[in-house]
Amino acid sequence: MSLLRPSRILPSAALAAALALSACADGTKQPDGVYDPLERVNRATHSVNKGLDTVVLRPASMAYGTVVPRPARTGVSNFAGNLGMPSAILNSVLQGRVEDAGANTMRFLVNTTFGIGGLLDVASDMGLDEREADFGQTLHVWGANEGAYVELPVFGPSTVRDATGKLVDAVLDPFNHLEEPEQNYVIGSRVGDNLNYRYEYRGTADDLLYNSADSYAQARLTYLQNRRYDLGQTADKDQDAYDPYEDPYGN
């Protein structure tokens, strides 16, 4: 399982490859609502992702969280989050949620101007909380089915619909098309945000990846439970489920 924020990472050919592979999948949902016809491939990918976490992400996040003071880490994550607002605004519009689009626009303007480019989250102090929106959510609103479960290289748990959304979001994100040196700041902030994210959730993440009897099945169930809840497809979220996309600061 990967703990990278899906809306704050750079485009990758792995997404397109996963979509092509998923298009060949067939089968039916299991009684627990899981549709995983590519389980053998997914488990292999999960093993690679778990190895990357063991060798790269976890130790790097521990070093980052230990050396860099929390206020500085928060500022970097705030900046990375502000970079994702244009995409959220666009998806809010595509979903017909005008109020959310307006709130996200105001949040982006306030944090960009008064928050020093987004380093400070002034908007939240003013009651302008982020209205999360991504293209996977947009596809759901448009009536697209979830599709098969897929574990993406590096990116971690997803579905065909959400993997498509990640690819579209990456292509449409204007900050992914900047030239150097601006692009270096974007990449650096997103790397820092993901390292901080892994550090803040180190206890729960380590339990899931290294202490559960079947980390693949647990990661799959956790992702599907929380994603469906976020999309309003289930009435109650399992209180014991860990949300890999929840803000560790509770903002």
C-alpha positions in Angstrom: 0.0 0.0 0.0 1.2 3.5 -0.8 0.5 6.5 1.3 1.2 9.0 -1.4 -1.5 11.6 -1.7 -3.2 10.8 -5.0 -4.1 14.4 -5.9 -0.6 15.7 -5.2 1.7 13.5 -7.3 3.0 13.8 -10.8 1.7 12.0 -13.8 3.1 8.6 -14.5 3.0 6.1 -17.4 2.0 3.5 -14.7 -1.5 4.9 -14.7 -2.0 4.4 -18.4 -0.5 0.9 -18.2 -2.9 0.0 -15.4 -5.9 1.2 -17.3 -4.9 -0.8 -20.4 -4.5 -3.9 -18.2 -7.8 -3.3 -16.4 -9.6 -3.0 -19.7 -8.9 -6.7 -20.3 -10.3 -7.8 -16.9 -13.5 -9.8 -16.5 -15.4 -11.4 -13.7 -18.0 -10.5 -11.1 -18.0 -8.9 -7.7 -17.4 -11.1 -4.7 -20.0 -11.2 -1.9 -18.2 -8.5 0.0 -18.5 -6.1 -2.9 -14.9 -6.4 -4.0 -14.3 -6.8 -7.8 -10.7 -7.8 -8.2 -10.2 -10.0 -11.3 -6.6 -8.8 -11.5 -5.7 -10.0 -7.9 -2.7 -12.0 -9.0 -1.1 -9.0 -10.7 -2.3 -6.6 -8.0 -0.7 -8.7 -5.3 2.6 -8.6 -7.2 2.4 -4.8 -7.5 1.5 -4.6 -3.8 4.7 -6.5 -3.0 6.7 -4.0 -5.0 5.0 -1.0 -3.4 5.5 -2.5 0.0 9.2 -3.0 -0.8 9.5 0.6 -1.9 7.9 1.7 1.3 10.4 -0.4 3.3 13.5 0.7 1.5 12.6 4.3 0.4 9.4 6.0 1.6 9.4 4.9 5.3 13.0 5.7 6.1 12.9 8.9 4.1 9.8 10.1 5.8 11.3 9.3 9.2 14.3 11.4 8.4 12.2 14.2 7.1 9.8 14.2 10.1 12.7 14.0 12.5 15.0 16.7 11.0 12.4 19.2 9.6 10.4 21.0 12.3 6.6 20.5 12.2 5.8 24.1 11.3 8.1 23.9 8.3 6.6 20.6 7.2 3.1 22.0 7.6 4.0 25.0 5.4 5.3 22.7 2.7 2.1 20.6 2.8 0.0 23.8 2.8 1.8 25.0 -0.3 1.3 21.6 -2.0 -2.3 21.6 -1.1 -2.8 25.1 -2.5 -1.3 23.9 -5.8 -4.2 21.3 -6.0 -6.9 23.9 -5.8 -7.3 24.7 -9.5 -8.0 21.0 -10.2 -10.6 20.9 -7.4 -12.2 24.1 -8.7 -12.4 22.6 -12.2 -13.9 19.3 -11.0 -16.4 21.1 -8.8 -17.6 22.9 -11.9 -17.7 19.7 -13.9 -19.8 18.2 -11.2 -22.2 21.1 -11.2 -21.4 22.1 -7.6 -21.2 25.8 -8.1 -21.1 26.6 -4.3 -18.1 24.2 -3.9 -16.4 25.8 -6.9 -16.9 29.3 -5.4 -15.6 28.3 -2.0 -12.5 26.6 -3.5 -11.8 29.7 -5.6 -12.0 32.0 -2.6 -9.8 29.6 -0.7 -7.2 29.6 -3.4 -7.2 33.3 -3.8 -7.0 34.0 0.0 -4.2 31.5 0.6 -2.2 32.5 -2.5 -2.3 36.2 -1.6 -2.5 36.5 2.2 -1.0 33.0 2.9 2.2 33.8 1.0 1.6 31.5 -1.9 -0.2 29.0 0.2 2.5 28.4 2.9 0.0 29.6 5.5 -3.6 28.3 5.6 -5.3 31.6 6.2 -8.4 30.5 4.5 -9.2 27.7 7.0 -9.0 30.3 9.8 -11.6 32.3 7.9 -13.9 29.3 7.6 -13.0 28.6 4.0 -12.4 24.9 4.2 -11.4 22.8 1.2 -14.2 21.2 -0.8 -12.4 18.1 -2.1 -13.0 17.2 -5.7 -11.2 15.0 -8.2 -11.9 13.6 -11.6 -12.6 10.2 -10.2 -15.4 11.8 -8.2 -16.5 13.6 -11.3 -16.8 10.3 -13.2 -18.9 9.0 -10.3 -21.2 12.0 -10.5 -21.5 11.4 -14.3 -22.6 7.8 -13.7 -19.4 5.9 -14.4 -19.1 2.5 -12.6 -16.3 1.9 -10.2 -14.8 -0.9 -12.3 -12.2 -3.4 -11.2 -9.9 -2.8 -8.2 -6.3 -2.1 -9.2 -3.1 -1.5 -7.3 -1.0 1.0 -9.2 2.8 1.0 -9.0 3.9 3.6 -6.5 0.4 5.2 -6.4 -1.1 2.2 -4.5 -4.8 1.2 -4.2 -7.3 2.4 -6.8 -10.0 1.4 -9.1 -10.4 1.7 -12.9 -12.5 4.8 -12.5 -10.2 6.4 -10.0 -7.1 5.5 -11.9 -8.7 7.2 -15.0 -9.4 10.2 -12.8 -5.8 10.4 -11.5 -4.5 10.4 -15.1 -7.0 13.1 -16.2 -6.2 15.2 -13.2 -2.5 14.9 -13.8 -2.9 16.0 -17.4 -5.2 18.9 -16.6 -3.3 20.2 -13.6 -1.6 23.5 -14.9 1.2 23.2 -12.3 2.3 19.9 -13.9 3.2 21.9 -17.1 5.5 24.6 -15.7 9.0 25.1 -16.8 12.1 25.0 -14.6 12.8 26.4 -12.1 9.2 26.7 -11.1 8.5 23.0 -11.8 11.3 22.1 -9.3 9.3 24.0 -6.5 6.2 22.1 -7.4 7.9 18.7 -7.4 9.8 19.5 -4.1 6.6 20.6 -2.3 4.8 17.5 -3.4 7.6 15.2 -2.3 7.8 16.9 1.0 4.0 16.7 1.5 4.1 12.9 0.8 7.0 12.4 3.2 5.2 14.3 5.9 2.0 12.4 5.2 3.8 9.1 5.6 5.5 10.3 8.8 2.3 11.6 10.4 0.6 8.2 9.8 3.6 6.0 10.5 1.9 4.1 13.4 -1.2 3.1 11.5 0.6 2.7 8.2 3.2 0.3 9.7 0.4 -1.7 11.4 -1.4 -2.1 8.1 1.7 -2.9 6.0 3.8 -4.9 8.4 1.6 -6.2 11.2 -1.6 -7.3 9.4 -2.1 -10.9 8.4 -2.7 -9.9 4.7 -1.7 -6.4 4.1 -2.9 -6.5 0.5 -6.5 -7.5 1.4 -6.5 -5.0 4.3 -5.3 -2.2 2.1 -7.9 -3.1 -0.6 -10.8 -3.2 1.9 -9.7 0.0 3.6 -9.4 1.9 0.3 -12.8 0.7 -1.1 -14.6 1.3 2.2 -13.4 4.9 2.5 -13.6 5.8 -1.1 -17.2 4.6 -1.3 -18.0 6.4 1.9 -16.5 9.7 0.5 -18.7 9.3 -2.6 -21.8 8.8 -0.5 -22.2 5.1 -1.5 -22.4 3.7 2.0 -24.3 5.0 5.1 -21.7 4.3 7.7 -17.9 4.1 7.7 -16.3 1.3 9.6 -15.0 3.0 12.7 -12.0 0.7 12.7 -11.1 1.5 9.1 -8.1 3.8 8.5 -8.7 6.5 5.9 -5.5 6.8 3.8 -6.7 10.2 2.5 -7.7 11.9 5.7 -5.9 15.1 6.7 -3.5 14.1 9.5 -3.9 17.6 11.0 -7.7 17.4 11.0 -8.1 20.5 8.8 
